[in-house]
């Protein structure tokens, strides 16, 4: 079961520092994102998140995310 839900506001550490955004989609099966296969499962979901500042969409594992209030 995913720890976060679609619409949750989360942050993660990127090369440019901490970034925040909203979860747009949760993947619980392997999926192709930006030309690469990302591995996901029920126990290790991955999230598509849209950045608040740039509208860039990124995919991250649950362990890389922290919920923002």
mmJSON file of the N, C-alpha and C atoms, coordinates in Angstrom:
{"data_MODEL":{"atom_site":{
"group_PDB":["ATOM","ATOM","ATOM","ATOM","ATOM","ATOM","ATOM","ATOM","ATOM","ATOM","ATOM","ATOM","ATOM","ATOM","ATOM","ATOM","ATOM","ATOM","ATOM","ATOM","ATOM","ATOM","ATOM","ATOM","ATOM","ATOM","ATOM","ATOM","ATOM","ATOM","ATOM","ATOM","ATOM","ATOM","ATOM","ATOM","ATOM","ATOM","ATOM","ATOM","ATOM","ATOM","ATOM","ATOM","ATOM","ATOM","ATOM","ATOM","ATOM","ATOM","ATOM","ATOM","ATOM","ATOM","ATOM","ATOM","ATOM","ATOM","ATOM","ATOM","ATOM","ATOM","ATOM","ATOM","ATOM","ATOM","ATOM","ATOM","ATOM","ATOM","ATOM","ATOM","ATOM","ATOM","ATOM","ATOM","ATOM","ATOM","ATOM","ATOM","ATOM","ATOM","ATOM","ATOM","ATOM","ATOM","ATOM","ATOM","ATOM","ATOM","ATOM","ATOM","ATOM","ATOM","ATOM","ATOM","ATOM","ATOM","ATOM","ATOM","ATOM","ATOM","ATOM","ATOM","ATOM","ATOM","ATOM","ATOM","ATOM","ATOM","ATOM","ATOM","ATOM","ATOM","ATOM","ATOM","ATOM","ATOM","ATOM","ATOM","ATOM","ATOM","ATOM","ATOM","ATOM","ATOM","ATOM","ATOM","ATOM","ATOM","ATOM","ATOM","ATOM","ATOM","ATOM","ATOM","ATOM","ATOM","ATOM","ATOM","ATOM","ATOM","ATOM","ATOM","ATOM","ATOM","ATOM","ATOM","ATOM","ATOM","ATOM","ATOM","ATOM","ATOM","ATOM","ATOM","ATOM","ATOM","ATOM","ATOM","ATOM","ATOM","ATOM","ATOM","ATOM","ATOM","ATOM","ATOM","ATOM","ATOM","ATOM","ATOM","ATOM","ATOM","ATOM","ATOM","ATOM","ATOM","ATOM","ATOM","ATOM","ATOM","ATOM","ATOM","ATOM","ATOM","ATOM","ATOM","ATOM","ATOM","ATOM","ATOM","ATOM","ATOM","ATOM","ATOM","ATOM","ATOM","ATOM","ATOM","ATOM","ATOM","ATOM","ATOM","ATOM","ATOM","ATOM"],
"id":[1,2,3,4,5,6,7,8,9,10,11,12,13,14,15,16,17,18,19,20,21,22,23,24,25,26,27,28,29,30,31,32,33,34,35,36,37,38,39,40,41,42,43,44,45,46,47,48,49,50,51,52,53,54,55,56,57,58,59,60,61,62,63,64,65,66,67,68,69,70,71,72,73,74,75,76,77,78,79,80,81,82,83,84,85,86,87,88,89,90,91,92,93,94,95,96,97,98,99,100,101,102,103,104,105,106,107,108,109,110,111,112,113,114,115,116,117,118,119,120,121,122,123,124,125,126,127,128,129,130,131,132,133,134,135,136,137,138,139,140,141,142,143,144,145,146,147,148,149,150,151,152,153,154,155,156,157,158,159,160,161,162,163,164,165,166,167,168,169,170,171,172,173,174,175,176,177,178,179,180,181,182,183,184,185,186,187,188,189,190,191,192,193,194,195,196,197,198,199,200,201,202,203,204,205,206,207],
"type_symbol":["N","C","C","N","C","C","N","C","C","N","C","C","N","C","C","N","C","C","N","C","C","N","C","C","N","C","C","N","C","C","N","C","C","N","C","C","N","C","C","N","C","C","N","C","C","N","C","C","N","C","C","N","C","C","N","C","C","N","C","C","N","C","C","N","C","C","N","C","C","N","C","C","N","C","C","N","C","C","N","C","C","N","C","C","N","C","C","N","C","C","N","C","C","N","C","C","N","C","C","N","C","C","N","C","C","N","C","C","N","C","C","N","C","C","N","C","C","N","C","C","N","C","C","N","C","C","N","C","C","N","C","C","N","C","C","N","C","C","N","C","C","N","C","C","N","C","C","N","C","C","N","C","C","N","C","C","N","C","C","N","C","C","N","C","C","N","C","C","N","C","C","N","C","C","N","C","C","N","C","C","N","C","C","N","C","C","N","C","C","N","C","C","N","C","C","N","C","C","N","C","C","N","C","C","N","C","C"],
"label_atom_id":["N","CA","C","N","CA","C","N","CA","C","N","CA","C","N","CA","C","N","CA","C","N","CA","C","N","CA","C","N","CA","C","N","CA","C","N","CA","C","N","CA","C","N","CA","C","N","CA","C","N","CA","C","N","CA","C","N","CA","C","N","CA","C","N","CA","C","N","CA","C","N","CA","C","N","CA","C","N","CA","C","N","CA","C","N","CA","C","N","CA","C","N","CA","C","N","CA","C","N","CA","C","N","CA","C","N","CA","C","N","CA","C","N","CA","C","N","CA","C","N","CA","C","N","CA","C","N","CA","C","N","CA","C","N","CA","C","N","CA","C","N","CA","C","N","CA","C","N","CA","C","N","CA","C","N","CA","C","N","CA","C","N","CA","C","N","CA","C","N","CA","C","N","CA","C","N","CA","C","N","CA","C","N","CA","C","N","CA","C","N","CA","C","N","CA","C","N","CA","C","N","CA","C","N","CA","C","N","CA","C","N","CA","C","N","CA","C","N","CA","C","N","CA","C","N","CA","C","N","CA","C","N","CA","C","N","CA","C","N","CA","C"],
"label_alt_id":[null,null,null,null,null,null,null,null,null,null,null,null,null,null,null,null,null,null,null,null,null,null,null,null,null,null,null,null,null,null,null,null,null,null,null,null,null,null,null,null,null,null,null,null,null,null,null,null,null,null,null,null,null,null,null,null,null,null,null,null,null,null,null,null,null,null,null,null,null,null,null,null,null,null,null,null,null,null,null,null,null,null,null,null,null,null,null,null,null,null,null,null,null,null,null,null,null,null,null,null,null,null,null,null,null,null,null,null,null,null,null,null,null,null,null,null,null,null,null,null,null,null,null,null,null,null,null,null,null,null,null,null,null,null,null,null,null,null,null,null,null,null,null,null,null,null,null,null,null,null,null,null,null,null,null,null,null,null,null,null,null,null,null,null,null,null,null,null,null,null,null,null,null,null,null,null,null,null,null,null,null,null,null,null,null,null,null,null,null,null,null,null,null,null,null,null,null,null,null,null,null,null,null,null,null,null,null],
"label_comp_id":["UNK","UNK","UNK","UNK","UNK","UNK","UNK","UNK","UNK","UNK","UNK","UNK","UNK","UNK","UNK","UNK","UNK","UNK","UNK","UNK","UNK","UNK","UNK","UNK","UNK","UNK","UNK","UNK","UNK","UNK","UNK","UNK","UNK","UNK","UNK","UNK","UNK","UNK","UNK","UNK","UNK","UNK","UNK","UNK","UNK","UNK","UNK","UNK","UNK","UNK","UNK","UNK","UNK","UNK","UNK","UNK","UNK","UNK","UNK","UNK","UNK","UNK","UNK","UNK","UNK","UNK","UNK","UNK","UNK","UNK","UNK","UNK","UNK","UNK","UNK","UNK","UNK","UNK","UNK","UNK","UNK","UNK","UNK","UNK","UNK","UNK","UNK","UNK","UNK","UNK","UNK","UNK","UNK","UNK","UNK","UNK","UNK","UNK","UNK","UNK","UNK","UNK","UNK","UNK","UNK","UNK","UNK","UNK","UNK","UNK","UNK","UNK","UNK","UNK","UNK","UNK","UNK","UNK","UNK","UNK","UNK","UNK","UNK","UNK","UNK","UNK","UNK","UNK","UNK","UNK","UNK","UNK","UNK","UNK","UNK","UNK","UNK","UNK","UNK","UNK","UNK","UNK","UNK","UNK","UNK","UNK","UNK","UNK","UNK","UNK","UNK","UNK","UNK","UNK","UNK","UNK","UNK","UNK","UNK","UNK","UNK","UNK","UNK","UNK","UNK","UNK","UNK","UNK","UNK","UNK","UNK","UNK","UNK","UNK","UNK","UNK","UNK","UNK","UNK","UNK","UNK","UNK","UNK","UNK","UNK","UNK","UNK","UNK","UNK","UNK","UNK","UNK","UNK","UNK","UNK","UNK","UNK","UNK","UNK","UNK","UNK","UNK","UNK","UNK","UNK","UNK","UNK"],
"label_asym_id":["A","A","A","A","A","A","A","A","A","A","A","A","A","A","A","A","A","A","A","A","A","A","A","A","A","A","A","A","A","A","A","A","A","A","A","A","A","A","A","A","A","A","A","A","A","A","A","A","A","A","A","A","A","A","A","A","A","A","A","A","A","A","A","A","A","A","A","A","A","A","A","A","A","A","A","A","A","A","A","A","A","A","A","A","A","A","A","A","A","A","A","A","A","A","A","A","A","A","A","A","A","A","A","A","A","A","A","A","A","A","A","A","A","A","A","A","A","A","A","A","A","A","A","A","A","A","A","A","A","A","A","A","A","A","A","A","A","A","A","A","A","A","A","A","A","A","A","A","A","A","A","A","A","A","A","A","A","A","A","A","A","A","A","A","A","A","A","A","A","A","A","A","A","A","A","A","A","A","A","A","A","A","A","A","A","A","A","A","A","A","A","A","A","A","A","A","A","A","A","A","A","A","A","A","A","A","A"],
"label_entity_id":["1","1","1","1","1","1","1","1","1","1","1","1","1","1","1","1","1","1","1","1","1","1","1","1","1","1","1","1","1","1","1","1","1","1","1","1","1","1","1","1","1","1","1","1","1","1","1","1","1","1","1","1","1","1","1","1","1","1","1","1","1","1","1","1","1","1","1","1","1","1","1","1","1","1","1","1","1","1","1","1","1","1","1","1","1","1","1","1","1","1","1","1","1","1","1","1","1","1","1","1","1","1","1","1","1","1","1","1","1","1","1","1","1","1","1","1","1","1","1","1","1","1","1","1","1","1","1","1","1","1","1","1","1","1","1","1","1","1","1","1","1","1","1","1","1","1","1","1","1","1","1","1","1","1","1","1","1","1","1","1","1","1","1","1","1","1","1","1","1","1","1","1","1","1","1","1","1","1","1","1","1","1","1","1","1","1","1","1","1","1","1","1","1","1","1","1","1","1","1","1","1","1","1","1","1","1","1"],
"label_seq_id":[1,1,1,2,2,2,3,3,3,4,4,4,5,5,5,6,6,6,7,7,7,8,8,8,9,9,9,10,10,10,11,11,11,12,12,12,13,13,13,14,14,14,15,15,15,16,16,16,17,17,17,18,18,18,19,19,19,20,20,20,21,21,21,22,22,22,23,23,23,24,24,24,25,25,25,26,26,26,27,27,27,28,28,28,29,29,29,30,30,30,31,31,31,32,32,32,33,33,33,34,34,34,35,35,35,36,36,36,37,37,37,38,38,38,39,39,39,40,40,40,41,41,41,42,42,42,43,43,43,44,44,44,45,45,45,46,46,46,47,47,47,48,48,48,49,49,49,50,50,50,51,51,51,52,52,52,53,53,53,54,54,54,55,55,55,56,56,56,57,57,57,58,58,58,59,59,59,60,60,60,61,61,61,62,62,62,63,63,63,64,64,64,65,65,65,66,66,66,67,67,67,68,68,68,69,69,69],
"pdbx_PDB_ins_code":[null,null,null,null,null,null,null,null,null,null,null,null,null,null,null,null,null,null,null,null,null,null,null,null,null,null,null,null,null,null,null,null,null,null,null,null,null,null,null,null,null,null,null,null,null,null,null,null,null,null,null,null,null,null,null,null,null,null,null,null,null,null,null,null,null,null,null,null,null,null,null,null,null,null,null,null,null,null,null,null,null,null,null,null,null,null,null,null,null,null,null,null,null,null,null,null,null,null,null,null,null,null,null,null,null,null,null,null,null,null,null,null,null,null,null,null,null,null,null,null,null,null,null,null,null,null,null,null,null,null,null,null,null,null,null,null,null,null,null,null,null,null,null,null,null,null,null,null,null,null,null,null,null,null,null,null,null,null,null,null,null,null,null,null,null,null,null,null,null,null,null,null,null,null,null,null,null,null,null,null,null,null,null,null,null,null,null,null,null,null,null,null,null,null,null,null,null,null,null,null,null,null,null,null,null,null,null],
"Cartn_x":[0.847,0.0,0.896,0.668,1.478,1.338,2.442,2.473,1.842,1.951,1.434,0.295,-0.497,-1.648,-1.508,-2.246,-2.296,-2.763,-2.067,-2.403,-1.583,-0.92,-0.088,1.062,1.428,2.557,3.776,4.816,6.018,7.263,8.397,9.679,10.694,11.769,12.849,14.121,15.244,16.547,17.008,17.266,17.746,19.137,19.704,21.03,21.02,19.871,19.752,19.323,19.245,18.783,17.391,16.727,15.402,14.361,13.499,12.436,11.128,10.037,8.734,7.75,6.723,5.71,4.565,3.634,2.448,2.474,2.055,2.002,0.875,1.222,0.253,-0.206,0.684,0.377,1.22,0.645,1.353,1.448,2.665,2.887,3.205,2.522,2.774,3.17,3.459,3.995,5.069,5.986,7.032,6.397,7.061,6.523,7.673,7.386,8.381,8.136,9.204,9.122,10.344,10.117,11.191,12.188,11.647,12.472,13.151,12.948,13.59,12.53,12.816,11.931,12.236,11.222,11.331,10.625,11.241,10.686,9.862,8.65,7.746,6.932,6.45,5.616,4.669,3.803,2.89,3.66,4.795,5.567,6.588,6.932,7.871,7.341,6.306,5.731,6.666,6.426,7.115,6.052,6.458,5.529,5.969,5.007,5.265,4.845,5.77,5.553,5.843,4.965,5.167,5.721,6.879,7.542,6.675,6.67,5.924,6.495,7.818,8.455,8.567,8.877,9.19,8.176,7.227,6.271,6.939,8.251,8.971,8.358,8.239,7.698,8.842,8.925,9.973,9.329,10.045,9.604,10.567,10.01,10.846,10.281,11.179,10.786,10.263,9.468,8.871,9.938,11.047,12.083,12.758,12.629,13.261,12.368,11.127,10.148,9.872,9.514,9.036,7.771,6.774,5.508,5.656,5.167,5.166,3.806,3.796,2.519,2.018],
"Cartn_y":[-1.184,0.0,1.253,2.158,3.379,4.232,4.852,5.71,7.074,7.518,8.824,8.648,9.712,9.684,10.729,10.535,11.54,12.853,13.936,15.246,15.636,14.672,15.0,15.913,16.821,17.733,17.109,16.833,16.161,16.93,16.599,17.186,16.071,16.378,15.427,16.198,15.533,16.157,15.877,16.938,16.788,17.391,17.347,17.939,19.428,20.061,21.51,21.848,20.87,21.101,20.518,20.91,20.365,20.975,20.106,20.489,19.978,20.689,20.22,20.209,19.396,19.301,18.413,18.197,17.404,16.094,15.034,13.716,13.701,13.288,13.217,11.786,10.823,9.43,8.508,7.36,6.343,5.085,4.543,3.323,2.17,1.047,-0.148,-1.324,-1.021,-1.99,-1.271,-2.02,-1.41,-0.509,0.615,1.566,2.253,2.773,3.506,4.993,5.706,7.138,7.797,8.722,9.435,8.469,7.408,6.463,5.379,5.369,4.377,3.57,2.293,1.454,1.666,2.031,2.2,1.017,0.463,-0.708,-0.279,-0.796,-0.485,-1.734,-1.787,-2.912,-2.429,-3.321,-2.961,-2.566,-3.241,-2.964,-1.844,-1.541,-0.451,0.396,1.207,2.033,3.17,3.725,4.936,5.987,7.234,8.353,9.315,9.799,10.892,12.172,13.123,14.353,15.553,16.537,17.769,18.831,19.389,20.411,21.662,22.261,23.501,24.67,24.721,25.889,25.794,24.616,24.52,23.709,23.067,22.169,20.925,20.742,19.547,18.338,17.226,15.999,15.021,14.462,13.51,12.26,11.147,9.892,9.548,9.217,8.908,7.742,7.029,5.983,6.634,5.878,6.363,6.805,6.071,6.354,7.716,8.289,9.579,10.759,10.494,11.558,11.823,13.073,13.473,14.287,14.046,14.771,16.188,17.151,18.554,18.874,19.82,20.207,21.506],
"Cartn_z":[0.0,0.0,0.0,-0.929,-0.985,0.275,0.665,1.844,1.556,0.277,-0.128,-1.117,-1.299,-2.187,-3.286,-4.383,-5.437,-4.806,-5.132,-4.585,-3.375,-2.72,-1.558,-1.98,-1.097,-1.324,-0.646,-1.445,-0.944,-1.363,-0.742,-1.143,-1.3,-2.05,-2.265,-2.534,-2.358,-2.561,-3.99,-4.755,-6.13,-6.233,-7.435,-7.645,-7.331,-7.486,-7.27,-5.841,-4.957,-3.593,-3.407,-2.34,-2.061,-2.984,-3.499,-4.42,-3.828,-4.087,-3.617,-4.778,-4.631,-5.663,-5.226,-6.144,-5.854,-6.636,-5.967,-6.596,-7.619,-8.845,-9.937,-10.207,-9.986,-10.309,-9.431,-9.093,-8.316,-9.17,-9.279,-10.061,-9.116,-9.327,-8.539,-9.424,-10.697,-11.649,-12.442,-13.046,-13.868,-14.92,-15.227,-16.192,-16.923,-18.105,-18.886,-18.664,-18.28,-18.009,-18.621,-19.532,-20.226,-20.87,-21.452,-22.187,-21.368,-20.071,-19.202,-18.456,-18.246,-17.455,-15.983,-15.228,-13.779,-13.133,-12.116,-11.451,-10.248,-10.178,-9.078,-8.757,-7.533,-7.112,-6.021,-5.552,-4.462,-3.21,-2.971,-1.76,-1.953,-3.208,-3.509,-4.667,-4.394,-5.453,-5.853,-7.037,-7.469,-7.766,-7.634,-7.748,-8.838,-9.636,-10.572,-9.863,-9.816,-9.053,-9.931,-9.887,-10.641,-9.703,-10.072,-9.273,-9.154,-7.973,-7.747,-8.549,-8.67,-9.291,-10.804,-11.345,-12.771,-13.577,-12.931,-13.588,-14.17,-13.919,-14.345,-13.643,-14.35,-13.763,-13.554,-12.358,-11.998,-11.409,-11.467,-10.855,-9.731,-8.563,-7.404,-6.614,-5.957,-5.022,-3.748,-3.03,-1.785,-0.779,-0.72,0.265,0.037,-1.156,-1.469,-1.09,-0.693,-0.47,1.001,1.278,2.612,2.417,3.257,3.123,3.671,2.9,3.307,3.933,4.832,5.449,4.897],
"occupancy":[1.0,1.0,1.0,1.0,1.0,1.0,1.0,1.0,1.0,1.0,1.0,1.0,1.0,1.0,1.0,1.0,1.0,1.0,1.0,1.0,1.0,1.0,1.0,1.0,1.0,1.0,1.0,1.0,1.0,1.0,1.0,1.0,1.0,1.0,1.0,1.0,1.0,1.0,1.0,1.0,1.0,1.0,1.0,1.0,1.0,1.0,1.0,1.0,1.0,1.0,1.0,1.0,1.0,1.0,1.0,1.0,1.0,1.0,1.0,1.0,1.0,1.0,1.0,1.0,1.0,1.0,1.0,1.0,1.0,1.0,1.0,1.0,1.0,1.0,1.0,1.0,1.0,1.0,1.0,1.0,1.0,1.0,1.0,1.0,1.0,1.0,1.0,1.0,1.0,1.0,1.0,1.0,1.0,1.0,1.0,1.0,1.0,1.0,1.0,1.0,1.0,1.0,1.0,1.0,1.0,1.0,1.0,1.0,1.0,1.0,1.0,1.0,1.0,1.0,1.0,1.0,1.0,1.0,1.0,1.0,1.0,1.0,1.0,1.0,1.0,1.0,1.0,1.0,1.0,1.0,1.0,1.0,1.0,1.0,1.0,1.0,1.0,1.0,1.0,1.0,1.0,1.0,1.0,1.0,1.0,1.0,1.0,1.0,1.0,1.0,1.0,1.0,1.0,1.0,1.0,1.0,1.0,1.0,1.0,1.0,1.0,1.0,1.0,1.0,1.0,1.0,1.0,1.0,1.0,1.0,1.0,1.0,1.0,1.0,1.0,1.0,1.0,1.0,1.0,1.0,1.0,1.0,1.0,1.0,1.0,1.0,1.0,1.0,1.0,1.0,1.0,1.0,1.0,1.0,1.0,1.0,1.0,1.0,1.0,1.0,1.0,1.0,1.0,1.0,1.0,1.0,1.0],
"B_iso_or_equiv":[0.0,0.0,0.0,0.0,0.0,0.0,0.0,0.0,0.0,0.0,0.0,0.0,0.0,0.0,0.0,0.0,0.0,0.0,0.0,0.0,0.0,0.0,0.0,0.0,0.0,0.0,0.0,0.0,0.0,0.0,0.0,0.0,0.0,0.0,0.0,0.0,0.0,0.0,0.0,0.0,0.0,0.0,0.0,0.0,0.0,0.0,0.0,0.0,0.0,0.0,0.0,0.0,0.0,0.0,0.0,0.0,0.0,0.0,0.0,0.0,0.0,0.0,0.0,0.0,0.0,0.0,0.0,0.0,0.0,0.0,0.0,0.0,0.0,0.0,0.0,0.0,0.0,0.0,0.0,0.0,0.0,0.0,0.0,0.0,0.0,0.0,0.0,0.0,0.0,0.0,0.0,0.0,0.0,0.0,0.0,0.0,0.0,0.0,0.0,0.0,0.0,0.0,0.0,0.0,0.0,0.0,0.0,0.0,0.0,0.0,0.0,0.0,0.0,0.0,0.0,0.0,0.0,0.0,0.0,0.0,0.0,0.0,0.0,0.0,0.0,0.0,0.0,0.0,0.0,0.0,0.0,0.0,0.0,0.0,0.0,0.0,0.0,0.0,0.0,0.0,0.0,0.0,0.0,0.0,0.0,0.0,0.0,0.0,0.0,0.0,0.0,0.0,0.0,0.0,0.0,0.0,0.0,0.0,0.0,0.0,0.0,0.0,0.0,0.0,0.0,0.0,0.0,0.0,0.0,0.0,0.0,0.0,0.0,0.0,0.0,0.0,0.0,0.0,0.0,0.0,0.0,0.0,0.0,0.0,0.0,0.0,0.0,0.0,0.0,0.0,0.0,0.0,0.0,0.0,0.0,0.0,0.0,0.0,0.0,0.0,0.0,0.0,0.0,0.0,0.0,0.0,0.0],
"pdbx_formal_charge":[null,null,null,null,null,null,null,null,null,null,null,null,null,null,null,null,null,null,null,null,null,null,null,null,null,null,null,null,null,null,null,null,null,null,null,null,null,null,null,null,null,null,null,null,null,null,null,null,null,null,null,null,null,null,null,null,null,null,null,null,null,null,null,null,null,null,null,null,null,null,null,null,null,null,null,null,null,null,null,null,null,null,null,null,null,null,null,null,null,null,null,null,null,null,null,null,null,null,null,null,null,null,null,null,null,null,null,null,null,null,null,null,null,null,null,null,null,null,null,null,null,null,null,null,null,null,null,null,null,null,null,null,null,null,null,null,null,null,null,null,null,null,null,null,null,null,null,null,null,null,null,null,null,null,null,null,null,null,null,null,null,null,null,null,null,null,null,null,null,null,null,null,null,null,null,null,null,null,null,null,null,null,null,null,null,null,null,null,null,null,null,null,null,null,null,null,null,null,null,null,null,null,null,null,null,null,null],
"auth_seq_id":[1,1,1,2,2,2,3,3,3,4,4,4,5,5,5,6,6,6,7,7,7,8,8,8,9,9,9,10,10,10,11,11,11,12,12,12,13,13,13,14,14,14,15,15,15,16,16,16,17,17,17,18,18,18,19,19,19,20,20,20,21,21,21,22,22,22,23,23,23,24,24,24,25,25,25,26,26,26,27,27,27,28,28,28,29,29,29,30,30,30,31,31,31,32,32,32,33,33,33,34,34,34,35,35,35,36,36,36,37,37,37,38,38,38,39,39,39,40,40,40,41,41,41,42,42,42,43,43,43,44,44,44,45,45,45,46,46,46,47,47,47,48,48,48,49,49,49,50,50,50,51,51,51,52,52,52,53,53,53,54,54,54,55,55,55,56,56,56,57,57,57,58,58,58,59,59,59,60,60,60,61,61,61,62,62,62,63,63,63,64,64,64,65,65,65,66,66,66,67,67,67,68,68,68,69,69,69],
"auth_comp_id":["UNK","UNK","UNK","UNK","UNK","UNK","UNK","UNK","UNK","UNK","UNK","UNK","UNK","UNK","UNK","UNK","UNK","UNK","UNK","UNK","UNK","UNK","UNK","UNK","UNK","UNK","UNK","UNK","UNK","UNK","UNK","UNK","UNK","UNK","UNK","UNK","UNK","UNK","UNK","UNK","UNK","UNK","UNK","UNK","UNK","UNK","UNK","UNK","UNK","UNK","UNK","UNK","UNK","UNK","UNK","UNK","UNK","UNK","UNK","UNK","UNK","UNK","UNK","UNK","UNK","UNK","UNK","UNK","UNK","UNK","UNK","UNK","UNK","UNK","UNK","UNK","UNK","UNK","UNK","UNK","UNK","UNK","UNK","UNK","UNK","UNK","UNK","UNK","UNK","UNK","UNK","UNK","UNK","UNK","UNK","UNK","UNK","UNK","UNK","UNK","UNK","UNK","UNK","UNK","UNK","UNK","UNK","UNK","UNK","UNK","UNK","UNK","UNK","UNK","UNK","UNK","UNK","UNK","UNK","UNK","UNK","UNK","UNK","UNK","UNK","UNK","UNK","UNK","UNK","UNK","UNK","UNK","UNK","UNK","UNK","UNK","UNK","UNK","UNK","UNK","UNK","UNK","UNK","UNK","UNK","UNK","UNK","UNK","UNK","UNK","UNK","UNK","UNK","UNK","UNK","UNK","UNK","UNK","UNK","UNK","UNK","UNK","UNK","UNK","UNK","UNK","UNK","UNK","UNK","UNK","UNK","UNK","UNK","UNK","UNK","UNK","UNK","UNK","UNK","UNK","UNK","UNK","UNK","UNK","UNK","UNK","UNK","UNK","UNK","UNK","UNK","UNK","UNK","UNK","UNK","UNK","UNK","UNK","UNK","UNK","UNK","UNK","UNK","UNK","UNK","UNK","UNK"],
"auth_asym_id":["A","A","A","A","A","A","A","A","A","A","A","A","A","A","A","A","A","A","A","A","A","A","A","A","A","A","A","A","A","A","A","A","A","A","A","A","A","A","A","A","A","A","A","A","A","A","A","A","A","A","A","A","A","A","A","A","A","A","A","A","A","A","A","A","A","A","A","A","A","A","A","A","A","A","A","A","A","A","A","A","A","A","A","A","A","A","A","A","A","A","A","A","A","A","A","A","A","A","A","A","A","A","A","A","A","A","A","A","A","A","A","A","A","A","A","A","A","A","A","A","A","A","A","A","A","A","A","A","A","A","A","A","A","A","A","A","A","A","A","A","A","A","A","A","A","A","A","A","A","A","A","A","A","A","A","A","A","A","A","A","A","A","A","A","A","A","A","A","A","A","A","A","A","A","A","A","A","A","A","A","A","A","A","A","A","A","A","A","A","A","A","A","A","A","A","A","A","A","A","A","A","A","A","A","A","A","A"],
"auth_atom_id":["N","CA","C","N","CA","C","N","CA","C","N","CA","C","N","CA","C","N","CA","C","N","CA","C","N","CA","C","N","CA","C","N","CA","C","N","CA","C","N","CA","C","N","CA","C","N","CA","C","N","CA","C","N","CA","C","N","CA","C","N","CA","C","N","CA","C","N","CA","C","N","CA","C","N","CA","C","N","CA","C","N","CA","C","N","CA","C","N","CA","C","N","CA","C","N","CA","C","N","CA","C","N","CA","C","N","CA","C","N","CA","C","N","CA","C","N","CA","C","N","CA","C","N","CA","C","N","CA","C","N","CA","C","N","CA","C","N","CA","C","N","CA","C","N","CA","C","N","CA","C","N","CA","C","N","CA","C","N","CA","C","N","CA","C","N","CA","C","N","CA","C","N","CA","C","N","CA","C","N","CA","C","N","CA","C","N","CA","C","N","CA","C","N","CA","C","N","CA","C","N","CA","C","N","CA","C","N","CA","C","N","CA","C","N","CA","C","N","CA","C","N","CA","C","N","CA","C","N","CA","C","N","CA","C","N","CA","C","N","CA","C"],
"pdbx_PDB_model_num":[1,1,1,1,1,1,1,1,1,1,1,1,1,1,1,1,1,1,1,1,1,1,1,1,1,1,1,1,1,1,1,1,1,1,1,1,1,1,1,1,1,1,1,1,1,1,1,1,1,1,1,1,1,1,1,1,1,1,1,1,1,1,1,1,1,1,1,1,1,1,1,1,1,1,1,1,1,1,1,1,1,1,1,1,1,1,1,1,1,1,1,1,1,1,1,1,1,1,1,1,1,1,1,1,1,1,1,1,1,1,1,1,1,1,1,1,1,1,1,1,1,1,1,1,1,1,1,1,1,1,1,1,1,1,1,1,1,1,1,1,1,1,1,1,1,1,1,1,1,1,1,1,1,1,1,1,1,1,1,1,1,1,1,1,1,1,1,1,1,1,1,1,1,1,1,1,1,1,1,1,1,1,1,1,1,1,1,1,1,1,1,1,1,1,1,1,1,1,1,1,1,1,1,1,1,1,1]
}}}
